[in-house]
C-alpha cells in the first residue's frame, strides 16, 4: 500500500513536469525551415547555381552532383566563375553536392515559385560546423533541460513520498 502511494506520487509529479516543460522540448524536432532553400527553375527545367568558398570566392572546375532521394541524377563541373547548370529538372526537393559543400533545395517549375524563391542555387564549399562554442562545465550541465526536469521531479516527488510515509505510519 505504501509503495503504491509513492508510485502514484511519482506519476503525478511526472505529469506535472510535462506541464512545466516548454513545448519544443517535448515535441518532435522537425528540420529547421532554413535548411531548405526555394529555387525557381528556368524555362526548360534548367537549374542554375554557383559554388563558392566560405569567403564568397567562386570555385572553378569543381564537380557538382544533383541528387534526389539518395540517388545521383546528374553530374556537372563548374565554369571558372563557379557556375553550373542542369537541364530537364522537374519540381521537387533535391540535394546539390560539390567540393565539401552541399545544400537541400526545393526546386519550383517555371512560373510556380513563391516570390521569395531564389533564381539559382548557391553551394558554399567548406562549410565548417563548430559545436560547443559556449564551453562545457557546470553551467552547461545545470542548464540542460533534462537536468532541470530531474531537479523539478525530485523536488516534487520527495516531499510527496515523505508526506505519504509519515501520514500513514501507525501510532503505537
C-alpha positions in Angstrom: 0.0 0.0 0.0 2.8 2.4 0.9 4.7 1.6 -2.4 1.5 2.2 -4.3 1.1 5.7 -2.8 4.8 6.5 -3.6 4.3 5.3 -7.2 1.2 7.4 -7.5 3.0 10.4 -6.2 5.8 10.0 -8.7 3.4 9.6 -11.5 1.6 12.8 -10.5 4.9 14.5 -10.3 5.9 13.4 -13.8 2.6 14.6 -15.2 3.1 18.0 -13.6 6.6 18.2 -15.1 5.0 17.8 -18.5 3.1 21.0 -18.0 6.2 22.8 -16.9 8.5 21.9 -19.8 8.5 24.1 -22.8 6.5 22.6 -25.7 9.5 22.5 -28.1 11.4 20.3 -25.6 8.7 17.6 -25.5 7.6 17.9 -29.2 9.4 16.3 -32.1 12.3 18.2 -33.6 11.5 18.9 -37.3 14.2 20.1 -39.6 14.7 23.8 -39.4 12.8 25.7 -42.2 16.0 27.5 -43.2 17.6 24.1 -44.1 15.7 24.0 -47.4 16.1 26.8 -50.0 13.5 27.6 -52.6 14.9 27.9 -56.1 13.0 28.7 -59.3 13.8 26.7 -62.4 14.3 28.5 -65.7 12.4 27.6 -68.8 13.1 24.0 -70.0 13.7 22.9 -66.4 17.1 24.5 -66.1 18.6 24.6 -62.6 21.5 27.0 -62.4 23.8 27.6 -59.4 27.2 28.6 -58.3 29.8 27.1 -56.0 31.8 29.4 -53.7 34.1 29.1 -50.8 33.4 30.4 -47.3 34.7 33.9 -48.3 32.4 34.0 -51.3 35.1 33.4 -54.0 33.9 31.4 -57.0 35.3 27.8 -57.3 36.0 26.8 -60.8 36.3 23.3 -62.3 34.6 21.7 -59.3 32.4 18.6 -59.8 28.7 19.1 -58.8 26.2 16.3 -58.4 22.4 16.6 -58.4 20.8 14.1 -56.0 17.2 13.1 -55.3 16.3 10.5 -52.6 19.9 9.4 -52.2 20.4 8.8 -55.9 22.7 10.7 -58.2 20.7 12.0 -61.1 23.3 14.1 -62.9 26.8 15.5 -62.7 28.4 18.6 -64.0 31.5 20.8 -63.5 31.6 24.4 -62.6 32.9 27.1 -65.0 35.9 29.2 -64.0 33.4 31.6 -62.4 31.9 28.7 -60.3 28.6 28.4 -62.2 26.9 25.1 -63.2 23.6 24.1 -64.8 21.4 21.0 -65.0 18.7 20.7 -67.8 15.4 18.8 -67.6 15.0 19.1 -63.9 11.4 18.8 -62.6 10.0 20.5 -59.5 10.8 18.7 -56.2 13.4 18.5 -53.5 17.0 17.9 -54.5 20.4 17.9 -52.9 23.4 19.6 -54.6 26.8 18.2 -53.6 30.0 20.0 -54.5 33.6 20.4 -53.2 33.0 19.7 -49.4 29.7 21.6 -49.5 26.1 20.6 -50.0 22.6 22.0 -49.8 19.0 21.0 -49.9 16.8 22.9 -52.4 13.1 22.9 -53.1 13.0 23.4 -56.9 9.9 25.0 -58.4 8.8 24.6 -62.0 8.9 27.9 -64.1 6.1 30.3 -63.1 5.2 28.4 -59.9 7.9 29.5 -57.5 7.0 31.7 -54.4 8.1 35.3 -54.5 10.9 34.6 -52.0 12.5 31.9 -54.2 16.0 32.4 -55.5 16.9 32.4 -59.2 19.7 29.9 -58.6 21.3 27.6 -56.0 24.3 28.7 -54.0 26.5 26.0 -52.7 29.1 27.0 -50.1 32.1 24.7 -50.1 33.9 24.0 -46.9 31.1 24.8 -44.5 32.6 24.2 -41.1 30.3 23.4 -38.2 31.7 24.4 -34.8 30.0 22.8 -31.9 30.3 23.6 -28.3 31.1 27.3 -28.6 29.7 28.1 -25.2 32.1 25.7 -23.5 31.1 23.0 -21.1 31.4 22.7 -17.4 28.9 23.1 -14.7 26.8 25.8 -16.4 26.2 23.7 -19.5 25.2 20.8 -17.3 22.9 22.6 -15.0 21.1 24.4 -17.8 20.4 21.2 -19.7 16.6 20.8 -19.9 16.7 17.2 -18.8 18.7 18.0 -15.7 16.3 20.8 -14.8 13.4 18.3 -15.3 15.1 15.9 -13.0 15.6 18.5 -10.3 11.9 19.6 -10.6 10.8 15.9 -10.4 12.8 15.3 -7.4 11.6 18.5 -5.7 8.0 17.3 -6.2 8.4 13.6 -5.6 10.4 13.7 -2.4 8.0 15.8 -0.3 5.1 13.7 -1.6 6.8 10.5 -0.6 7.8 11.8 2.8 4.3 13.1 3.5 2.7 9.8 2.4 5.1 7.8 4.6 4.6 10.0 7.7 0.8 10.4 7.2 0.1 6.6 7.2 2.6 5.5 9.9 0.7 3.6 12.6 0.9 5.2 16.0 1.6 2.9 19.0 
